């Protein structure tokens, strides 16, 4: 039987928040274009805590013959993701009488495609009738079977990544009954075992600077944070910085500089350990030039971060007012002429415009992504450059398990690392949207937030 997917089927294209930005064919989405398109997943547990997996047919264009999430399918153009979930569960497994629980969404990135994955789960003990056309069968697997199969080419890489992200800590528990054991209302982490319950583990900890390590009120690192990080290092844990600031303006960490093991800077575009660059991802020149030309034409402020130098366009004095006065950056007078910096690889652009115009501008530079941590401006980097990707790059380079990472943040540009880390901590002063992603919400930076979280997770003594 010669069955294959319809290469001309239309899929919606979306941004990382799920907003539809256009459409493209299946062939275009799966042909290496890496256009972001939405899919739905449903993890089906039974009351024993076993997880149903489907086997992909050999005619599939991606991962033929491998075992995969129970229900998985693309959202059709013009269709809402929750409607797609109902449709796919019925088509693939013949199940309709179930209650899905939405766990969150994340971006899955491979050489062939990029998917915005809407993840859901349910507990179901009824009849399952896998589609003979769409699947090669399916069965329930124990947690032990799944853990044993990981890394052996039996399961799809997408499933392995997602399973470890959402259920990887649950090997010795029943995920069907303990799925909501995280500390906060997190949509992206299922942490059934806290750091304090695994006191022998050593963690790599990633800290945003402004609003997390450094107070917006005092422009200093609280004494309690300095003491907590010092004790954490003495206990064998590692300390990393994860900031939107380029190296040139990381000027406020003198009190803990000796404790730092590595840096994620410019929102993940440039990561380094000592003098060794671990990853460097620049903005395409055409995109950088388009934004620079727009800023000049419309007369808004813009910081251009090159590989070596920084240029500043500040027609209305906003850079001076916010960077020099509000967040105490005192060395932007070191900037170079714009055209000198534009000859370098551009790591980050920081335009001072509102969210409403941000959406319009980002549609014109689709090779880029935006992370806003201040109402007046946003940080724009190349797609694939974010703090979460920085954590993964440093983990691969230094050889630590991403499961044993803790990320601390307060702004919108911290979302990717809160999702990527084994444990995501939102400061008490964080945006509500970030708190919704976190596993744990601590107190504010000015109320000993870092110290209290490290005590909570057993990284330092109570």
One Martini backbone bead per residue (centre of mass of N, CA, C, O) as a GRO file, in nm:
protein
  462
    1UNK     BB    1   0.092   0.038   0.027
    2UNK     BB    2   0.079   0.383  -0.097
    3UNK     BB    3   0.157   0.591   0.163
    4UNK     BB    4   0.128   0.952   0.215
    5UNK     BB    5   0.180   1.260   0.274
    6UNK     BB    6   0.055   1.581   0.226
    7UNK     BB    7   0.261   1.828   0.101
    8UNK     BB    8   0.010   2.055   0.052
    9UNK     BB    9  -0.061   2.092   0.326
   10UNK     BB   10  -0.183   2.328   0.550
   11UNK     BB   11  -0.002   2.533   0.776
   12UNK     BB   12   0.050   2.709   1.041
   13UNK     BB   13   0.212   3.000   1.140
   14UNK     BB   14   0.417   3.084   1.431
   15UNK     BB   15   0.487   3.195   1.724
   16UNK     BB   16   0.595   3.129   2.054
   17UNK     BB   17   0.282   3.207   2.149
   18UNK     BB   18   0.078   3.118   1.886
   19UNK     BB   19   0.070   3.331   1.675
   20UNK     BB   20  -0.048   3.389   1.374
   21UNK     BB   21   0.161   3.462   1.061
   22UNK     BB   22   0.071   3.216   0.864
   23UNK     BB   23   0.160   2.994   0.585
   24UNK     BB   24   0.229   2.640   0.497
   25UNK     BB   25   0.349   2.363   0.384
   26UNK     BB   26   0.450   2.060   0.469
   27UNK     BB   27   0.700   2.060   0.288
   28UNK     BB   28   0.817   2.323   0.399
   29UNK     BB   29   0.824   2.247   0.708
   30UNK     BB   30   0.997   1.958   0.635
   31UNK     BB   31   1.247   2.095   0.439
   32UNK     BB   32   1.439   2.294   0.639
   33UNK     BB   33   1.306   2.581   0.712
   34UNK     BB   34   1.202   2.610   1.016
   35UNK     BB   35   0.906   2.654   1.045
   36UNK     BB   36   0.679   2.753   1.273
   37UNK     BB   37   0.459   2.491   1.398
   38UNK     BB   38   0.171   2.339   1.517
   39UNK     BB   39   0.119   2.095   1.782
   40UNK     BB   40  -0.025   1.795   1.925
   41UNK     BB   41  -0.026   1.638   2.258
   42UNK     BB   42  -0.105   1.306   2.407
   43UNK     BB   43  -0.082   1.165   2.724
   44UNK     BB   44  -0.155   0.819   2.800
   45UNK     BB   45  -0.275   0.701   3.093
   46UNK     BB   46  -0.306   0.474   3.336
   47UNK     BB   47  -0.380   0.370   3.665
   48UNK     BB   48  -0.076   0.236   3.676
   49UNK     BB   49   0.128   0.444   3.512
   50UNK     BB   50   0.109   0.389   3.225
   51UNK     BB   51   0.227   0.446   2.881
   52UNK     BB   52   0.113   0.533   2.579
   53UNK     BB   53   0.230   0.411   2.258
   54UNK     BB   54   0.306   0.480   1.935
   55UNK     BB   55   0.353   0.350   1.603
   56UNK     BB   56   0.514   0.444   1.337
   57UNK     BB   57   0.498   0.439   1.020
   58UNK     BB   58   0.702   0.378   0.740
   59UNK     BB   59   0.574   0.630   0.559
   60UNK     BB   60   0.691   0.837   0.718
   61UNK     BB   61   0.896   1.128   0.691
   62UNK     BB   62   0.922   1.102   1.013
   63UNK     BB   63   1.026   0.859   1.210
   64UNK     BB   64   1.006   0.569   1.111
   65UNK     BB   65   0.896   0.305   1.338
   66UNK     BB   66   0.866   0.467   1.589
   67UNK     BB   67   0.813   0.560   1.913
   68UNK     BB   68   0.533   0.755   2.044
   69UNK     BB   69   0.315   0.955   2.117
   70UNK     BB   70  -0.005   0.871   2.138
   71UNK     BB   71  -0.071   1.177   2.048
   72UNK     BB   72  -0.005   1.327   1.716
   73UNK     BB   73  -0.048   1.655   1.558
   74UNK     BB   74  -0.155   1.880   1.339
   75UNK     BB   75  -0.248   2.195   1.284
   76UNK     BB   76  -0.474   2.341   1.110
   77UNK     BB   77  -0.565   2.571   0.903
   78UNK     BB   78  -0.798   2.745   1.116
   79UNK     BB   79  -0.724   2.589   1.378
   80UNK     BB   80  -0.749   2.495   1.695
   81UNK     BB   81  -0.566   2.318   1.915
   82UNK     BB   82  -0.803   2.182   2.081
   83UNK     BB   83  -0.944   2.070   1.828
   84UNK     BB   84  -0.706   1.899   1.730
   85UNK     BB   85  -0.699   1.709   1.972
   86UNK     BB   86  -0.974   1.579   1.934
   87UNK     BB   87  -0.927   1.478   1.647
   88UNK     BB   88  -0.667   1.304   1.692
   89UNK     BB   89  -0.775   1.110   1.912
   90UNK     BB   90  -0.993   0.991   1.727
   91UNK     BB   91  -0.820   0.906   1.477
   92UNK     BB   92  -0.584   0.737   1.628
   93UNK     BB   93  -0.761   0.594   1.899
   94UNK     BB   94  -1.079   0.631   1.944
   95UNK     BB   95  -1.101   0.876   2.154
   96UNK     BB   96  -1.353   1.083   2.361
   97UNK     BB   97  -1.372   0.986   2.679
   98UNK     BB   98  -1.199   1.252   2.804
   99UNK     BB   99  -0.958   1.443   3.018
  100UNK     BB  100  -0.771   1.704   2.955
  101UNK     BB  101  -0.435   1.823   3.042
  102UNK     BB  102  -0.265   2.116   3.038
  103UNK     BB  103   0.100   2.170   3.047
  104UNK     BB  104   0.191   2.314   2.772
  105UNK     BB  105   0.461   2.482   2.591
  106UNK     BB  106   0.703   2.425   2.316
  107UNK     BB  107   1.012   2.414   2.142
  108UNK     BB  108   1.091   2.210   1.870
  109UNK     BB  109   1.429   2.131   1.752
  110UNK     BB  110   1.544   2.061   1.423
  111UNK     BB  111   1.680   2.019   1.112
  112UNK     BB  112   1.381   2.002   0.971
  113UNK     BB  113   1.222   2.134   1.229
  114UNK     BB  114   0.961   2.348   1.386
  115UNK     BB  115   0.779   2.317   1.698
  116UNK     BB  116   0.472   2.391   1.856
  117UNK     BB  117   0.403   2.233   2.161
  118UNK     BB  118   0.104   2.091   2.281
  119UNK     BB  119   0.069   1.971   2.609
  120UNK     BB  120  -0.089   1.662   2.717
  121UNK     BB  121  -0.307   1.482   2.951
  122UNK     BB  122  -0.426   1.148   3.060
  123UNK     BB  123  -0.663   0.929   3.218
  124UNK     BB  124  -0.708   0.590   3.073
  125UNK     BB  125  -0.930   0.273   3.067
  126UNK     BB  126  -1.022   0.235   2.795
  127UNK     BB  127  -1.065   0.189   2.478
  128UNK     BB  128  -0.820   0.116   2.215
  129UNK     BB  129  -0.812   0.220   1.853
  130UNK     BB  130  -0.589   0.203   1.636
  131UNK     BB  131  -0.501   0.324   1.346
  132UNK     BB  132  -0.434   0.157   1.048
  133UNK     BB  133  -0.340   0.405   0.877
  134UNK     BB  134  -0.161   0.591   1.094
  135UNK     BB  135  -0.068   0.319   1.235
  136UNK     BB  136   0.134   0.033   1.385
  137UNK     BB  137   0.031   0.082   1.670
  138UNK     BB  138   0.005  -0.007   2.035
  139UNK     BB  139   0.108   0.056   2.387
  140UNK     BB  140   0.182  -0.004   2.710
  141UNK     BB  141   0.425   0.150   2.927
  142UNK     BB  142   0.660   0.146   3.142
  143UNK     BB  143   0.886   0.343   3.295
  144UNK     BB  144   1.122   0.144   3.270
  145UNK     BB  145   1.105   0.094   2.967
  146UNK     BB  146   1.151   0.384   2.877
  147UNK     BB  147   1.424   0.435   3.012
  148UNK     BB  148   1.567   0.195   2.861
  149UNK     BB  149   1.506   0.317   2.557
  150UNK     BB  150   1.669   0.554   2.588
  151UNK     BB  151   1.907   0.607   2.326
  152UNK     BB  152   1.830   0.339   2.112
  153UNK     BB  153   1.624   0.411   1.863
  154UNK     BB  154   1.309   0.357   1.949
  155UNK     BB  155   1.256   0.649   1.999
  156UNK     BB  156   1.171   0.954   1.961
  157UNK     BB  157   1.327   1.247   2.018
  158UNK     BB  158   1.077   1.404   2.098
  159UNK     BB  159   0.978   1.216   2.318
  160UNK     BB  160   1.229   1.207   2.495
  161UNK     BB  161   1.236   1.508   2.557
  162UNK     BB  162   0.945   1.534   2.673
  163UNK     BB  163   0.956   1.320   2.892
  164UNK     BB  164   1.194   1.450   3.051
  165UNK     BB  165   1.059   1.726   3.095
  166UNK     BB  166   0.776   1.608   3.235
  167UNK     BB  167   0.864   1.281   3.351
  168UNK     BB  168   1.171   1.217   3.440
  169UNK     BB  169   1.119   1.227   3.773
  170UNK     BB  170   0.896   0.959   3.766
  171UNK     BB  171   1.011   0.660   3.794
  172UNK     BB  172   0.902   0.604   4.117
  173UNK     BB  173   0.623   0.695   4.015
  174UNK     BB  174   0.283   0.798   3.949
  175UNK     BB  175   0.192   1.002   3.697
  176UNK     BB  176  -0.122   0.969   3.712
  177UNK     BB  177  -0.118   1.097   4.030
  178UNK     BB  178   0.167   1.308   4.025
  179UNK     BB  179   0.161   1.556   3.814
  180UNK     BB  180   0.115   1.806   4.053
  181UNK     BB  181   0.409   1.844   4.233
  182UNK     BB  182   0.471   2.120   4.194
  183UNK     BB  183   0.514   2.426   4.347
  184UNK     BB  184   0.394   2.555   4.099
  185UNK     BB  185   0.215   2.674   3.812
  186UNK     BB  186   0.337   2.464   3.594
  187UNK     BB  187   0.380   2.398   3.230
  188UNK     BB  188   0.708   2.277   3.200
  189UNK     BB  189   0.725   2.116   3.482
  190UNK     BB  190   0.803   1.787   3.644
  191UNK     BB  191   0.883   1.784   3.994
  192UNK     BB  192   0.908   1.493   4.197
  193UNK     BB  193   1.210   1.596   4.275
  194UNK     BB  194   1.385   1.759   4.485
  195UNK     BB  195   1.685   1.876   4.585
  196UNK     BB  196   1.649   1.794   4.889
  197UNK     BB  197   1.592   1.481   4.805
  198UNK     BB  198   1.894   1.526   4.648
  199UNK     BB  199   2.166   1.613   4.819
  200UNK     BB  200   2.406   1.493   4.625
  201UNK     BB  201   2.346   1.681   4.419
  202UNK     BB  202   2.475   1.886   4.155
  203UNK     BB  203   2.428   2.222   4.062
  204UNK     BB  204   2.333   2.432   3.797
  205UNK     BB  205   2.323   2.786   3.821
  206UNK     BB  206   2.093   3.040   3.690
  207UNK     BB  207   2.136   3.404   3.658
  208UNK     BB  208   1.995   3.676   3.654
  209UNK     BB  209   2.035   4.010   3.709
  210UNK     BB  210   1.797   4.205   3.668
  211UNK     BB  211   1.586   4.141   3.947
  212UNK     BB  212   1.766   3.900   4.083
  213UNK     BB  213   2.057   3.988   4.181
  214UNK     BB  214   1.975   4.287   4.116
  215UNK     BB  215   1.858   4.574   4.234
  216UNK     BB  216   1.654   4.835   4.130
  217UNK     BB  217   1.694   5.016   4.390
  218UNK     BB  218   2.026   4.978   4.456
  219UNK     BB  219   2.221   4.828   4.240
  220UNK     BB  220   2.255   4.564   4.419
  221UNK     BB  221   2.372   4.294   4.591
  222UNK     BB  222   2.260   4.122   4.825
  223UNK     BB  223   2.397   3.987   5.102
  224UNK     BB  224   2.233   3.719   5.097
  225UNK     BB  225   2.326   3.634   4.811
  226UNK     BB  226   2.628   3.621   4.856
  227UNK     BB  227   2.615   3.408   5.084
  228UNK     BB  228   2.460   3.187   4.925
  229UNK     BB  229   2.665   3.149   4.690
  230UNK     BB  230   2.906   3.080   4.863
  231UNK     BB  231   2.782   2.821   4.987
  232UNK     BB  232   2.715   2.673   4.725
  233UNK     BB  233   3.008   2.649   4.632
  234UNK     BB  234   3.108   2.494   4.883
  235UNK     BB  235   2.888   2.254   4.803
  236UNK     BB  236   2.947   2.215   4.467
  237UNK     BB  237   2.821   2.433   4.305
  238UNK     BB  238   2.715   2.619   4.023
  239UNK     BB  239   2.776   2.948   3.864
  240UNK     BB  240   2.559   3.135   3.647
  241UNK     BB  241   2.507   3.361   3.389
  242UNK     BB  242   2.181   3.513   3.266
  243UNK     BB  243   2.178   3.763   3.015
  244UNK     BB  244   2.108   4.056   2.819
  245UNK     BB  245   2.378   4.148   2.857
  246UNK     BB  246   2.659   4.254   2.750
  247UNK     BB  247   2.980   4.239   2.850
  248UNK     BB  248   3.034   4.551   2.866
  249UNK     BB  249   2.766   4.582   3.089
  250UNK     BB  250   2.902   4.393   3.311
  251UNK     BB  251   2.929   4.594   3.621
  252UNK     BB  252   2.759   4.441   3.893
  253UNK     BB  253   2.957   4.162   3.995
  254UNK     BB  254   3.202   4.198   4.194
  255UNK     BB  255   3.101   4.031   4.458
  256UNK     BB  256   3.082   3.741   4.253
  257UNK     BB  257   3.298   3.686   4.032
  258UNK     BB  258   3.459   3.444   4.180
  259UNK     BB  259   3.191   3.240   4.144
  260UNK     BB  260   3.197   3.226   3.835
  261UNK     BB  261   3.169   2.975   3.560
  262UNK     BB  262   2.971   3.141   3.358
  263UNK     BB  263   2.819   3.274   3.040
  264UNK     BB  264   2.509   3.426   2.951
  265UNK     BB  265   2.467   3.642   2.680
  266UNK     BB  266   2.262   3.810   2.494
  267UNK     BB  267   2.036   3.591   2.529
  268UNK     BB  268   2.248   3.350   2.405
  269UNK     BB  269   2.445   3.453   2.173
  270UNK     BB  270   2.673   3.465   2.414
  271UNK     BB  271   2.896   3.207   2.528
  272UNK     BB  272   3.111   3.159   2.825
  273UNK     BB  273   3.437   3.023   2.949
  274UNK     BB  274   3.618   3.242   3.018
  275UNK     BB  275   3.793   3.251   2.702
  276UNK     BB  276   3.569   3.052   2.602
  277UNK     BB  277   3.371   2.998   2.335
  278UNK     BB  278   3.065   2.821   2.301
  279UNK     BB  279   2.863   3.048   2.172
  280UNK     BB  280   2.771   3.211   1.843
  281UNK     BB  281   2.480   3.411   1.751
  282UNK     BB  282   2.384   3.586   1.478
  283UNK     BB  283   2.243   3.832   1.304
  284UNK     BB  284   2.128   3.891   1.024
  285UNK     BB  285   2.218   4.155   0.835
  286UNK     BB  286   1.942   4.232   0.712
  287UNK     BB  287   1.793   4.255   0.985
  288UNK     BB  288   1.973   4.466   1.116
  289UNK     BB  289   1.939   4.682   0.895
  290UNK     BB  290   1.630   4.711   0.910
  291UNK     BB  291   1.624   4.818   1.206
  292UNK     BB  292   1.813   5.055   1.179
  293UNK     BB  293   1.658   5.204   0.956
  294UNK     BB  294   1.397   5.232   1.122
  295UNK     BB  295   1.515   5.400   1.357
  296UNK     BB  296   1.603   5.638   1.184
  297UNK     BB  297   1.327   5.701   1.050
  298UNK     BB  298   1.158   5.699   1.346
  299UNK     BB  299   1.324   5.796   1.597
  300UNK     BB  300   1.448   5.559   1.776
  301UNK     BB  301   1.594   5.383   2.007
  302UNK     BB  302   1.929   5.209   1.986
  303UNK     BB  303   2.102   4.903   2.048
  304UNK     BB  304   2.418   4.787   1.917
  305UNK     BB  305   2.551   4.454   1.926
  306UNK     BB  306   2.854   4.353   1.888
  307UNK     BB  307   3.117   4.141   1.916
  308UNK     BB  308   3.290   4.407   2.043
  309UNK     BB  309   3.074   4.638   2.009
  310UNK     BB  310   2.889   4.953   2.070
  311UNK     BB  311   2.586   5.111   1.965
  312UNK     BB  312   2.411   5.442   1.985
  313UNK     BB  313   2.071   5.540   1.959
  314UNK     BB  314   1.954   5.876   2.107
  315UNK     BB  315   1.725   6.107   2.033
  316UNK     BB  316   1.547   6.105   2.335
  317UNK     BB  317   1.716   5.977   2.591
  318UNK     BB  318   1.637   5.678   2.682
  319UNK     BB  319   1.902   5.539   2.738
  320UNK     BB  320   1.995   5.728   2.955
  321UNK     BB  321   1.752   5.708   3.147
  322UNK     BB  322   1.755   5.389   3.183
  323UNK     BB  323   2.052   5.285   3.188
  324UNK     BB  324   2.185   5.506   3.372
  325UNK     BB  325   1.949   5.556   3.591
  326UNK     BB  326   1.790   5.278   3.644
  327UNK     BB  327   2.050   5.047   3.581
  328UNK     BB  328   2.348   5.157   3.611
  329UNK     BB  329   2.485   5.227   3.332
  330UNK     BB  330   2.828   5.380   3.298
  331UNK     BB  331   2.961   5.274   2.986
  332UNK     BB  332   2.818   5.394   2.712
  333UNK     BB  333   3.064   5.591   2.628
  334UNK     BB  334   3.204   5.336   2.461
  335UNK     BB  335   3.088   5.384   2.205
  336UNK     BB  336   3.049   5.331   1.862
  337UNK     BB  337   3.012   5.369   1.556
  338UNK     BB  338   2.776   5.230   1.372
  339UNK     BB  339   2.942   5.138   1.112
  340UNK     BB  340   3.150   4.980   1.274
  341UNK     BB  341   2.956   4.772   1.404
  342UNK     BB  342   2.820   4.675   1.125
  343UNK     BB  343   3.092   4.506   1.052
  344UNK     BB  344   2.992   4.321   1.255
  345UNK     BB  345   2.866   4.095   1.440
  346UNK     BB  346   2.529   4.068   1.542
  347UNK     BB  347   2.387   3.989   1.861
  348UNK     BB  348   2.215   4.264   1.936
  349UNK     BB  349   1.892   4.432   1.970
  350UNK     BB  350   1.772   4.752   2.133
  351UNK     BB  351   1.462   4.861   2.115
  352UNK     BB  352   1.248   5.161   2.168
  353UNK     BB  353   0.944   4.999   2.184
  354UNK     BB  354   0.642   4.888   2.172
  355UNK     BB  355   0.459   4.603   2.157
  356UNK     BB  356   0.290   4.680   1.910
  357UNK     BB  357   0.547   4.727   1.724
  358UNK     BB  358   0.697   4.465   1.765
  359UNK     BB  359   0.508   4.282   1.600
  360UNK     BB  360   0.557   4.426   1.331
  361UNK     BB  361   0.868   4.399   1.316
  362UNK     BB  362   0.899   4.085   1.348
  363UNK     BB  363   0.758   4.022   1.072
  364UNK     BB  364   1.021   4.147   0.913
  365UNK     BB  365   1.217   3.948   1.116
  366UNK     BB  366   1.198   3.605   1.122
  367UNK     BB  367   1.509   3.540   1.220
  368UNK     BB  368   1.392   3.648   1.492
  369UNK     BB  369   1.390   3.727   1.848
  370UNK     BB  370   1.200   3.820   2.147
  371UNK     BB  371   1.293   3.983   2.478
  372UNK     BB  372   1.105   4.115   2.736
  373UNK     BB  373   1.210   4.320   3.050
  374UNK     BB  374   1.090   4.602   2.950
  375UNK     BB  375   0.855   4.836   2.863
  376UNK     BB  376   1.056   5.012   2.665
  377UNK     BB  377   1.206   4.736   2.579
  378UNK     BB  378   1.389   4.507   2.365
  379UNK     BB  379   1.539   4.191   2.286
  380UNK     BB  380   1.724   4.103   1.989
  381UNK     BB  381   1.766   3.789   1.828
  382UNK     BB  382   1.842   3.511   1.706
  383UNK     BB  383   1.716   3.240   1.621
  384UNK     BB  384   1.801   3.020   1.895
  385UNK     BB  385   1.865   3.271   2.085
  386UNK     BB  386   1.870   3.182   2.426
  387UNK     BB  387   1.882   3.091   2.751
  388UNK     BB  388   1.805   2.795   2.710
  389UNK     BB  389   2.020   2.735   2.493
  390UNK     BB  390   2.257   2.811   2.677
  391UNK     BB  391   2.227   2.583   2.877
  392UNK     BB  392   2.266   2.353   2.670
  393UNK     BB  393   2.548   2.438   2.575
  394UNK     BB  394   2.690   2.418   2.854
  395UNK     BB  395   2.617   2.126   2.914
  396UNK     BB  396   2.765   2.003   2.669
  397UNK     BB  397   3.048   2.130   2.730
  398UNK     BB  398   3.063   2.039   3.056
  399UNK     BB  399   2.878   1.771   3.129
  400UNK     BB  400   2.589   1.835   3.228
  401UNK     BB  401   2.274   1.785   3.355
  402UNK     BB  402   1.981   1.953   3.291
  403UNK     BB  403   1.825   1.834   3.536
  404UNK     BB  404   2.071   1.986   3.713
  405UNK     BB  405   1.900   2.266   3.707
  406UNK     BB  406   1.880   2.624   3.795
  407UNK     BB  407   1.648   2.892   3.737
  408UNK     BB  408   1.664   3.257   3.757
  409UNK     BB  409   1.384   3.498   3.735
  410UNK     BB  410   1.170   3.804   3.604
  411UNK     BB  411   1.149   3.799   3.289
  412UNK     BB  412   1.066   3.740   2.962
  413UNK     BB  413   1.374   3.647   2.888
  414UNK     BB  414   1.342   3.387   3.104
  415UNK     BB  415   1.152   3.167   2.991
  416UNK     BB  416   1.340   2.961   2.849
  417UNK     BB  417   1.499   2.878   3.116
  418UNK     BB  418   1.262   2.789   3.288
  419UNK     BB  419   1.192   2.559   3.087
  420UNK     BB  420   1.482   2.413   3.061
  421UNK     BB  421   1.508   2.363   3.344
  422UNK     BB  422   1.469   2.155   3.604
  423UNK     BB  423   1.443   2.434   3.769
  424UNK     BB  424   1.205   2.699   3.812
  425UNK     BB  425   1.261   3.044   3.922
  426UNK     BB  426   1.060   3.295   4.056
  427UNK     BB  427   1.037   3.596   4.142
  428UNK     BB  428   0.836   3.806   4.326
  429UNK     BB  429   0.898   4.040   4.087
  430UNK     BB  430   0.775   3.897   3.864
  431UNK     BB  431   0.615   3.815   3.610
  432UNK     BB  432   0.326   3.649   3.570
  433UNK     BB  433   0.415   3.479   3.321
  434UNK     BB  434   0.660   3.352   3.471
  435UNK     BB  435   0.520   3.227   3.715
  436UNK     BB  436   0.351   3.025   3.535
  437UNK     BB  437   0.629   2.860   3.454
  438UNK     BB  438   0.708   2.790   3.734
  439UNK     BB  439   0.796   2.582   4.012
  440UNK     BB  440   0.893   2.846   4.179
  441UNK     BB  441   0.815   3.102   4.425
  442UNK     BB  442   0.975   3.358   4.548
  443UNK     BB  443   1.104   3.616   4.665
  444UNK     BB  444   1.232   3.901   4.635
  445UNK     BB  445   1.528   4.057   4.589
  446UNK     BB  446   1.464   4.243   4.859
  447UNK     BB  447   1.368   3.943   5.011
  448UNK     BB  448   1.577   3.703   4.974
  449UNK     BB  449   1.514   3.512   4.723
  450UNK     BB  450   1.765   3.338   4.671
  451UNK     BB  451   1.806   3.225   4.953
  452UNK     BB  452   1.523   3.096   4.990
  453UNK     BB  453   1.544   2.898   4.751
  454UNK     BB  454   1.806   2.749   4.837
  455UNK     BB  455   1.679   2.645   5.095
  456UNK     BB  456   1.433   2.495   4.982
  457UNK     BB  457   1.640   2.302   4.794
  458UNK     BB  458   1.912   2.238   4.971
  459UNK     BB  459   2.177   2.401   4.886
  460UNK     BB  460   2.140   2.529   5.163
  461UNK     BB  461   2.114   2.612   5.470
  462UNK     BB  462   1.857   2.708   5.697
   0.00000   0.00000   0.00000
